[in-house]
Amino acid sequence: MRLTLRTMLAYLDNILEQEDAEALGAKISESEFASDLVYRTLSSTRKANLNAPALDGTGIGADPNTVAEYLDNTLPEERIPGFEKVCLESDMYLSEVACCHSVLSICMDEAVTIENNMRDRVLGLVQDSITKTEELETQKSIRSTGLENLIQPKPAGAPDYIRTKAHPLWRATVTLTFVCLMAIIVLRAVGPFDASHPWIGTLVSGSAEQGQSEAIVDPVEQESVDAADQSQNQSVQPFQTVAASENVNVVGTELAEVDVVTSTPVPSPLIDGSAYAEYLSDSHPVMQVAGDSFQRLVTGDQLGIGETLFSFQEFRPEFLLMDGSKLSLSDATRFSTYVVHEQMLGIQMEYGKLVLKSGDTPAYQFRLQAGDIELDLRLDGPRAIAALECVPYRDAVGAVGRLVRLVFNQNVTVSGLEELNQNAAASDLSPEKVTAYTVYAGNTEVTKLDALPTWGSASNTDSIMQEARQAYIQELAGSDNLVTQLQQLYEGHRLINVRRLAAYSLLELGDASAFVGLLDDGDYRALWDDDIRLMKSFIHREPVNQQQIETALQDYSSDNVGQLISFLGQFSDDQLLNGVANDMIGHLDSQITVERVIAFNCLQQITGKTLLYKPEVSPQRQTLPIRQWRELLSENRVTNHTESLVSTLIPK
């Protein structure tokens, strides 16, 4: 069987014979392009934010009739290559064809039940159509015979609205208005409407003299005016010629140039407990830690030095520092501040992503602490920007650490980086590039990147998530109990992304049940990869977080919780081949969705392969992908596809 787009869709929907399916699966496994196409097809059908083609679209790919003909195998042969090329180049059209093919496959396997009422209604529509057609033909014949008698010549003459005479008063009003306008135009053409007008000047001057004679002058006011005039006359002295001495140069009258120095506003010095920034907008929520509780900030709140703040996943709150610089958080982030000296702010970052962007006249310096590193930053100029990312992880030997990456442009001066200074001369100093400094497990990397990370840009958002964030904030407005309101959003909101945001927020507030519930529901499968990465980072922040995840998993998999948690770390190739990979593949047969999701996504992140396995589908329908995973294990090929821990924890 040839490997085409149509046969590949049939293979994905399990409608081929066993022999054909195995042969086609082998061809897909051997071809890297086919494997990538399968992955694109599966991922595009799971994207909740993917646009749909227009219903009235035209062209070989956008026309719905073309899609129908292709799926029905009636599309002309000369048009098939062009249609398949459009599908290969666009995820939107590829997803449409794949989804339509899946629906048709389901209809082939499952018999459609038609109720008697529906059958009678459809048959009745045919009879009604026949009856209406006969009535229209009868009416048409009647009209044709009666039209000859209806056509009559119109009488000659003017129409009634022309023969009707206008009222004489209306005609007089129009004439009088026209005469008045012409008179005003003529008078204005002769001269201005004042005393100098040759025709009506006497009338204007007479009215002005009458108005002046009626004006009454207050004696007190007149006396004050006379005194002011007298003092003004006395202050005016006549010009006197003064003889200049020989030593005085009276020729040069140029004034000396004076340098005007504009003073740059200096922000108030940093003191423990004083305000250092202002919260810009509560449309991106931020929580302030107060002992064992937390409090949500509102727009305009002042941030004091020494406070601990944290944000939620999928949000980007911003703060305006006192010197005009801007501090932004991205996704789930937790940090605290302290004073280094009067003009240096210390930021202790526990996890997450943080962006510093200078204002017009930056004055503050910053000391960033994350993991095992401590860096001093100075923002030089209005275009300076630096992004810091801290990712908790567990390495192959079971030690928990922090991977820290600092990315900054040429307008940022960083001190405390000996490795960076040593590699600066040999690195690419192009102004368009940015420097990335990464520290993890005693290793240090200094590289050059083309741009900041995608999360470091404020424009990194899509309209669907923006709509979900707005609905999320509207539902939380005026809520007295934040946790209760978030639980209600997760359980009953109509938008799936709002429910996802509520689960992320509850996870940061200490309730992991909703977040684990995302992994048990196939409706959320589009972002399961990101959810597993978030779970890995969450359980390695501190031990209490792992206990929360274990408690939530008890509701789904009470026997294998410990083993599932152990999958969420880093492994060497020897560890994978000596039993870890076998345990992961064993969970692909599980009847519990959460177990399949965690095991499969860990295998996918380790090997970079999917082998067409779908964790949301029952394992009874996936015998071939599971067998391929076991064959891969028997060949000792379930190993890390990359040796770089950075690319594993910080995907592109």
C-alpha positions in Angstrom: 0.0 0.0 0.0 1.3 3.4 -1.0 1.9 6.0 1.7 -0.3 9.0 0.9 -2.1 11.6 2.9 -5.4 9.7 2.5 -3.9 6.3 3.5 -2.1 7.9 6.4 -5.5 9.4 7.7 -7.0 5.9 7.3 -4.2 4.5 9.3 -4.6 7.0 12.1 -8.3 6.3 12.3 -7.8 2.5 12.5 -10.0 1.6 9.5 -7.4 -0.4 7.6 -6.9 -4.1 7.6 -4.4 -5.5 10.0 -1.8 -6.3 7.3 -2.2 -3.0 5.6 -2.0 -1.1 8.9 1.2 -2.9 9.9 2.9 -2.3 6.5 1.9 1.4 6.6 3.0 1.8 10.2 6.4 0.4 9.2 6.7 2.9 6.4 5.8 5.8 8.6 8.4 4.7 11.2 11.1 4.5 8.6 10.4 7.9 7.1 11.3 10.9 9.3 9.1 13.2 7.1 6.1 10.9 7.5 6.6 10.7 11.3 6.8 14.4 11.5 3.6 14.7 9.4 1.8 12.3 11.7 2.9 14.3 14.7 1.7 17.5 13.0 -1.6 16.0 12.2 -2.2 14.8 15.7 -1.1 18.0 17.4 -3.1 20.2 15.0 -6.3 18.4 15.8 -5.7 18.9 19.5 -5.0 22.7 19.3 -7.9 24.5 20.8 -6.8 27.9 19.5 -6.4 26.9 15.8 -8.5 28.9 13.4 -11.1 27.2 11.1 -11.4 27.8 7.3 -14.2 30.2 6.2 -17.5 28.5 5.2 -17.5 30.5 2.0 -13.9 30.0 1.1 -12.7 29.6 -2.4 -9.6 27.9 -3.9 -8.3 24.4 -3.9 -7.8 24.3 -0.1 -10.4 26.7 1.3 -13.4 25.4 -0.7 -15.4 23.0 1.5 -16.6 21.1 -1.7 -12.9 20.4 -2.6 -12.4 18.8 0.9 -15.5 16.7 0.5 -14.5 15.5 -2.9 -11.0 14.6 -1.7 -12.4 12.6 1.3 -15.0 10.9 -1.0 -12.2 10.0 -3.5 -14.0 11.9 -6.3 -11.5 14.7 -6.7 -9.9 14.7 -10.2 -6.4 13.2 -10.2 -4.8 16.4 -11.5 -6.1 18.4 -8.5 -5.0 16.0 -5.8 -1.3 17.0 -5.6 -2.2 20.6 -5.3 -4.7 19.9 -2.5 -2.3 17.7 -0.6 0.4 20.4 -0.9 -1.9 23.0 0.7 -2.7 20.6 3.6 1.0 19.9 4.1 1.8 23.6 4.3 -1.0 24.7 6.6 -2.0 23.2 9.9 -5.5 24.7 9.6 -6.3 22.8 6.4 -4.5 19.7 7.6 -6.5 19.7 10.8 -9.8 20.1 8.9 -9.1 17.2 6.6 -8.0 15.0 9.5 -11.0 15.8 11.7 -13.5 15.3 8.9 -11.9 12.0 8.1 -12.2 10.9 11.7 -15.9 11.9 11.8 -16.6 9.9 8.7 -14.6 6.9 10.1 -16.8 6.9 13.2 -19.9 7.0 11.1 -18.7 3.9 9.2 -18.1 1.9 12.4 -21.2 3.0 14.3 -24.6 2.6 12.8 -26.7 5.8 12.6 -30.1 5.5 14.2 -32.9 7.4 12.5 -36.1 7.9 14.4 -39.5 7.4 12.7 -40.4 11.1 13.2 -37.3 12.2 11.4 -37.8 9.8 8.6 -41.4 10.9 8.1 -40.3 14.5 8.2 -37.7 14.0 5.5 -40.1 12.2 3.3 -42.7 14.9 3.9 -40.2 17.5 2.7 -40.0 15.8 -0.7 -43.8 15.8 -1.1 -44.0 19.5 0.1 -41.4 20.4 -2.5 -43.3 18.7 -5.3 -46.6 20.4 -4.2 -44.9 23.9 -4.1 -43.4 23.3 -7.6 -46.8 22.5 -9.0 -48.4 25.6 -7.4 -45.6 27.8 -8.9 -46.2 26.4 -12.4 -49.9 27.0 -12.1 -49.4 30.6 -10.9 -47.0 31.2 -13.7 -49.5 30.2 -16.3 -52.2 32.3 -14.8 -49.9 35.4 -14.8 -49.0 34.9 -18.4 -52.6 35.0 -19.6 -53.6 38.0 -17.5 -50.7 40.3 -18.4 -52.1 41.2 -21.8 -55.2 42.7 -20.3 -53.2 44.6 -17.6 -50.9 46.4 -20.0 -52.6 49.8 -20.9 -51.0 52.9 -22.3 -50.6 55.8 -19.8 -52.6 59.0 -20.5 -50.5 61.9 -21.9 -49.9 65.0 -19.8 -48.0 66.2 -16.8 -48.2 64.2 -13.6 -50.3 65.3 -10.6 -47.4 66.5 -8.5 -46.5 69.0 -11.2 -50.0 70.2 -11.8 -50.6 70.9 -8.1 -50.0 74.6 -7.4 -47.9 75.8 -4.3 -49.5 77.9 -1.6 -49.0 81.7 -2.2 -47.7 82.4 1.3 -44.9 79.9 0.8 -43.9 81.7 -2.4 -43.9 85.1 -0.7 -41.7 83.8 2.2 -39.1 82.5 -0.2 -39.0 85.7 -2.1 -38.7 87.9 1.0 -35.8 85.8 2.4 -33.9 86.1 -0.9 -34.3 89.9 -1.0 -33.0 90.2 2.6 -30.0 88.1 1.9 -29.1 90.1 -1.2 -29.5 93.4 0.8 -27.1 92.2 3.5 -24.6 91.1 0.8 -24.7 94.5 -0.9 -24.3 96.5 2.4 -21.3 94.4 3.4 -19.7 94.9 0.0 -19.9 98.7 0.4 -18.2 98.8 3.8 -17.9 97.3 7.3 -20.9 97.5 9.7 -19.5 100.4 11.8 -19.4 104.2 12.0 -17.3 104.4 8.8 -20.0 102.8 6.6 -21.1 105.4 4.0 -24.8 104.4 4.2 -25.6 103.1 7.7 -22.6 104.7 9.6 -24.8 107.4 11.2 -27.1 104.8 12.6 -24.2 102.9 14.2 -22.5 106.0 15.6 -25.7 107.3 17.1 -26.3 104.0 19.0 -22.7 104.0 20.2 -22.9 107.6 21.6 -26.2 106.8 23.4 -24.5 103.7 25.1 -21.5 105.9 26.2 -23.8 108.6 27.7 -25.5 106.0 29.8 -22.3 104.6 31.2 -21.6 105.6 34.9 -18.0 106.1 36.1 -17.2 105.2 39.7 -15.2 108.1 41.3 -13.0 105.8 43.3 -12.1 103.7 40.3 -11.3 106.9 38.3 -9.0 108.1 41.1 -7.1 104.9 41.1 -6.7 104.9 37.4 -5.3 108.5 37.5 -2.8 107.6 40.2 -1.6 104.6 38.2 -1.1 106.8 35.1 0.8 109.3 37.1 3.2 106.7 38.6 3.7 105.3 35.2 4.7 108.7 33.8 7.1 109.3 36.6 8.8 105.9 36.1 9.6 106.8 32.5 12.9 108.7 32.3 14.2 110.3 29.2 17.1 108.7 27.4 20.5 110.2 28.5 23.8 109.9 26.7 26.5 108.7 29.1 30.2 109.1 28.3 32.0 105.9 28.3 35.5 105.5 29.8 38.4 104.4 27.7 38.7 101.1 29.5 35.1 100.1 28.8 34.3 98.3 25.5 30.8 99.3 24.4 31.1 97.8 20.9 30.6 94.2 21.8 27.0 93.7 22.9 26.8 89.9 22.6 25.6 88.1 25.7 27.8 85.4 27.2 26.5 81.9 26.5 25.2 80.1 29.6 25.2 76.3 29.8 21.8 75.1 31.0 22.1 71.9 33.0 18.9 69.9 33.3 18.8 68.0 36.5 17.8 64.3 36.3 15.3 63.3 38.9 16.9 61.0 41.4 14.6 58.5 43.0 14.4 58.3 46.8 17.0 56.0 48.4 16.0 52.4 49.0 15.3 51.6 52.7 13.9 48.5 54.3 10.1 48.6 54.2 9.9 51.6 51.8 8.1 51.4 48.5 10.2 50.6 45.5 7.5 50.0 42.8 3.8 50.3 41.9 1.5 47.5 40.7 0.3 48.6 37.2 -2.8 46.5 36.5 -4.7 43.7 38.4 -5.8 42.2 35.1 -2.7 40.0 35.6 -3.2 38.9 39.3 -0.4 38.9 41.8 -0.5 37.5 45.4 1.4 38.9 48.4 2.5 36.4 51.0 1.5 37.4 54.6 2.7 34.6 56.9 0.7 31.5 56.2 -1.9 33.4 54.1 -1.9 35.5 51.0 -3.5 38.7 49.8 -4.3 39.7 46.2 -2.9 43.1 45.1 -5.0 45.7 43.3 -4.1 48.3 40.7 -1.9 51.1 42.2 -0.7 49.2 45.2 2.8 50.1 46.4 5.3 47.3 46.8 7.4 47.5 49.9 11.0 46.2 50.2 11.0 42.8 52.0 7.7 41.6 50.7 7.3 38.2 48.9 5.1 38.1 45.8 4.0 35.3 43.4 2.1 35.2 40.1 0.1 32.6 38.3 0.7 30.5 35.2 -0.2 32.2 31.8 -0.2 35.7 33.3 2.3 38.6 32.9 2.0 41.2 35.7 4.0 44.4 35.5 5.4 46.8 38.1 6.7 50.4 37.6 9.9 51.0 39.7 10.5 54.4 41.2 13.3 55.2 38.7 11.0 54.6 35.7 12.2 51.0 35.0 9.7 48.2 34.6 9.7 44.8 36.3 7.6 42.1 34.6 6.8 38.5 35.7 5.9 35.7 33.3 3.9 32.6 34.2 4.3 31.2 37.8 7.0 33.2 39.5 7.9 33.8 43.2 10.4 36.4 44.4 11.3 38.7 47.3 13.3 41.9 47.6 15.9 43.4 50.0 18.2 46.4 50.1 21.8 46.1 49.1 22.5 49.8 49.4 20.6 53.1 48.7 20.6 52.7 44.9 20.8 48.9 44.6 17.7 46.6 44.9 18.2 42.9 45.7 15.8 40.4 44.1 15.8 36.9 45.5 14.1 34.6 42.9 12.8 31.2 44.0 11.4 30.1 40.6 9.8 31.5 37.5 10.6 34.1 34.9 11.4 37.8 35.4 12.1 40.7 33.0 13.8 44.0 33.8 13.5 46.8 31.3 15.0 50.3 31.8 13.2 53.6 31.7 14.4 56.8 30.1 16.9 57.6 33.0 17.6 54.4 34.9 19.0 55.0 38.4 18.7 51.7 40.3 21.1 48.8 40.1 20.0 45.3 40.8 21.4 42.2 42.5 19.8 39.0 41.3 19.9 35.9 43.3 18.6 32.6 41.9 19.8 29.1 42.7 23.6 29.2 43.3 24.4 32.4 41.5 24.5 36.1 42.5 24.7 38.7 39.7 24.9 42.5 39.8 23.1 44.3 36.9 23.3 47.9 35.8 20.9 49.1 33.1 22.8 51.5 30.8 20.4 53.6 28.7 16.7 53.4 27.8 17.0 50.2 25.7 18.5 48.0 28.3 16.6 44.7 29.0 17.4 41.6 30.9 15.4 38.3 31.4 16.0 35.9 34.2 14.6 32.3 34.3 14.9 29.9 37.2 13.7 26.2 36.7 13.8 23.7 39.6 14.7 20.1 38.6 15.9 16.8 39.9 19.0 15.3 38.2 19.8 11.7 37.5 21.3 11.1 41.0 18.3 12.4 42.8 19.6 15.9 43.8 17.3 18.8 43.5 18.8 21.9 41.9 18.0 25.1 40.0 18.8 25.8 36.4 19.3 29.6 36.0 19.5 31.4 32.7 20.2 35.2 32.4 19.6 36.7 28.9 20.5 40.4 28.3 21.4 42.8 25.5 24.5 45.0 25.0 23.0 47.9 27.1 23.2 45.8 30.3 26.4 45.6 32.4 26.7 42.4 34.4 29.4 42.0 37.1 30.3 38.8 38.9 30.5 36.7 35.8 34.1 35.6 35.3 33.2 33.1 32.6 31.3 35.8 30.7 34.2 38.2 30.8 36.6 35.5 29.6 34.4 34.6 26.7 33.3 38.1 25.8 36.3 38.7 23.4 35.7 35.4 21.5 31.9 35.7 21.3 29.9 37.4 18.7 29.4 41.0 19.8 26.8 41.9 17.2 24.4 44.5 18.6 21.5 42.5 17.2 22.3 39.5 19.4 21.8 39.0 23.1 24.0 37.1 25.6 22.7 34.0 27.4 24.4 33.0 30.7 23.3 29.6 32.0 24.3 27.9 35.3 23.2 24.4 36.4 24.8 21.6 38.4 28.2 23.3 38.5 28.2 23.9 34.8 28.3 27.3 33.1 27.4 28.1 29.5 27.8 31.5 27.7 26.1 31.7 24.3 24.8 34.2 21.9 21.1 34.2 20.9 19.3 36.1 18.1 16.6 37.4 20.4 15.2 37.3 23.9 13.1 34.2 24.9 9.5 34.3 23.6 8.1 34.8 27.1 10.3 37.9 27.5 8.2 39.8 25.0 5.0 41.5 26.0 3.4 40.7 22.6 3.8 37.0 23.1 0.1 36.2 23.4 -2.8 35.0 21.3 -6.4 36.2 21.1 -8.0 33.1 22.5 -5.9 33.1 25.7 -6.4 36.9 25.9 -10.2 36.3 25.8 -9.9 33.6 28.5 -7.8 35.9 30.8 -10.4 38.7 30.5 -13.3 36.3 31.3 -11.2 34.9 34.2 -10.6 38.4 35.7 -14.3 39.4 35.3 -15.4 36.3 37.2 -13.0 37.1 40.1 -14.1 40.7 40.4 -15.5 41.4 43.8 -14.9 37.9 45.0 -14.5 37.6 48.8 -13.1 34.0 48.8 -10.6 33.6 46.0 -10.1 29.8 46.4 -13.9 29.1 46.4 -14.4 31.3 43.3 -11.6 29.5 41.5 -13.0 26.1 42.3 -16.4 27.2 40.9 -14.7 28.5 37.7 -12.9 25.2 37.2 -16.1 23.2 37.7 -18.6 25.2 35.7 -17.2 27.8 33.3 -18.1 27.4 29.7 -14.7 28.3 28.3 -12.1 25.5 28.6 -9.2 27.9 28.8 -10.8 29.7 31.8 -11.1 26.4 33.5 -7.5 25.7 32.8 -6.4 29.1 34.2 -8.4 28.4 37.4 -6.7 25.0 37.8 -3.3 26.7 37.4 -4.2 29.3 40.0 -5.4 26.7 42.5 -2.1 24.8 42.1 -0.1 27.9 43.1 -2.5 28.4 46.1 -1.9 24.9 47.4 -4.8 22.9 45.8 -3.5 20.4 43.2 -6.7 18.5 42.7 -8.0 20.6 39.8 -4.5 20.6 38.1 -4.3 16.8 38.2 -7.9 16.7 36.9 -6.6 18.4 33.7 -4.5 15.3 33.0 -7.5 13.0 33.4 -9.7 14.8 30.8 -9.0 14.5 27.1 -10.5 17.9 26.4 -7.3 19.5 27.8 -4.9 17.3 25.8 -3.6 20.2 23.6 -1.4 21.5 26.4 -0.5 18.3 28.3 3.2 18.7 27.3 3.3 22.1 29.1 1.3 20.7 32.0 3.8 17.9 32.6 6.7 20.5 32.5 4.8 22.6 35.0 4.3 19.6 37.3 8.0 18.7 37.2 8.9 22.2 38.2 6.2 22.4 40.8 7.1 19.3 42.8 10.8 20.2 42.8 10.3 23.7 44.3 9.9 22.4 47.9 8.9 19.1 49.5 5.4 20.2 50.4 4.5 20.7 46.8 5.3 17.0 46.0 3.0 16.0 48.9 0.2 18.0 47.3 0.6 16.3 44.0 0.8 12.9 45.6 -2.4 13.6 47.5 -4.2 14.6 44.3 -3.0 11.5 42.5 -4.4 9.3 45.2 -7.9 9.9 43.8 -6.9 8.4 40.5 -4.0 5.9 41.0 -3.5 4.9 44.7 -1.1 2.0 43.9 1.4 3.7 41.6 1.7 7.3 42.9 5.3 6.9 44.1 6.4 5.5 40.7 4.6 8.2 38.8 6.3 10.9 40.8 9.7 9.2 40.2 9.1 9.6 36.4 9.2 13.4 36.8 12.9 13.7 37.0 16.0 13.5 34.8 17.5 10.1 34.0 20.7 8.8 32.4 20.7 6.4 29.5 21.9 3.6 31.9 19.0 4.3 34.3 16.5 4.2 31.4 17.8 0.9 30.0 18.0 -0.7 33.4 14.3 -0.5 34.3 13.0 3.1 34.2 11.9 3.0 30.6 10.3 -0.4 31.0 8.2 0.9 33.9 7.1 3.9 31.8 6.1 1.8 28.9 4.3 -0.5 31.2 2.0 2.4 32.2 1.0 2.8 28.5 -1.3 -0.2 29.0 -3.0 1.4 32.1 -6.7 1.9 32.2 -6.2 5.2 34.2 -5.8 8.2 31.9 -3.5 10.1 34.3 -1.0 7.3 34.4 -0.9 7.1 30.6 -0.5 10.9 30.2 2.4 11.1 32.7 4.2 8.1 31.4 3.8 8.9 27.7 4.8 12.6 28.0 7.9 11.6 30.0 8.8 9.2 27.3 8.2 11.7 24.6 10.3 14.4 26.3 13.1 11.8 26.8 13.2 10.3 23.3 11.5 12.9 21.2 9.2 10.2 19.7 5.5 9.5 19.8 5.1 6.4 17.7 1.5 7.5 17.1 0.5 6.8 20.7 -2.4 8.8 22.0 -2.7 8.8 25.8 -6.4 10.0 25.7 -7.4 6.9 23.7 -8.1 3.5 25.3 -5.0 1.2 25.2 -7.2 -1.6 23.7 -7.2 0.5 20.5 -3.5 1.1 20.5 -1.9 -2.3 20.4 0.4 -1.4 17.5 1.9 1.8 19.0 2.5 0.0 22.3 4.1 -2.9 20.5 6.4 -0.4 18.7 7.4 1.1 22.1 8.3 -2.3 23.4 10.3 -3.1 20.2 12.2 0.2 20.7 13.0 -0.8 24.2 14.2 -4.2 23.2 16.6 -2.5 20.7 18.0 -0.3 23.6 16.8 2.8 21.8 14.7 4.4 24.6 17.5 6.9 25.5 17.8 10.6 25.8 17.7 12.2 22.4 19.7 15.1 23.7 22.5 15.3 26.2 21.9 18.9 27.1 20.0 19.5 30.3 19.3 23.1 29.1 17.4 22.0 26.0 15.4 19.5 28.1 14.3 22.0 30.8 14.1 25.1 28.6 12.6 24.0 25.3 12.8 26.4 22.3 
